[in-house]
Amino acid sequence: MFLHIGNDVLIKYKDIIGIFELQGNLSEVHKQIQANNLFNDRQHIYINKKDIKSCVLTDRNVYFSNISSITLKRRGQTLLSEV
């Protein structure tokens, strides 16, 4: 199963550790993630740099998406309910 997080990017659902809400422009988002060491040792992949609303944490990467965390979580719940 895969979760679509925007701009044709799919992530294996089993690789997802967490989905987090982020607000603001890119500099504000960087301030938010610097406070949390979970994000610092992973590669940062930006799906859209203009309007970041959420990030998806995996063991190797942090994906920054313009899709809200609520929408991503709903997509994930839909995937799990179909199994």
Residue, then its C-alpha position, 0 to 999 in steps of 0.5 A: m500500500f502507498l500513500h500519495i502525498g502530492n505531486d505524484v509522490l508515493i510513500k510505502y505506508k509501512d515506512i511511515i513513522g508519523i504525519f505532522e502538521l506544519q504551518g507557515n512559510l519555509s523559514e518558519v517551517h525550518k524553525q519548527i523542525q530544528a526544535n525536533n531532533l527526529f527530523n535532523d538526521r534524515q534527508h529533507i524532500y520538498i514536494n512543494k516549497k511554497d505552501i508547506k502544510s505537513c511533513v511525513l516522517t520515514d526512517r530515511n526521509v522527511y517529506f514536506s507536503n502541501i497537503s494537510s496532515i488531516t487529509l493525509k491521515r484520512r487517506g491512510q485510514t481509507l487505505l487501512s480500512e480497505v485491507 
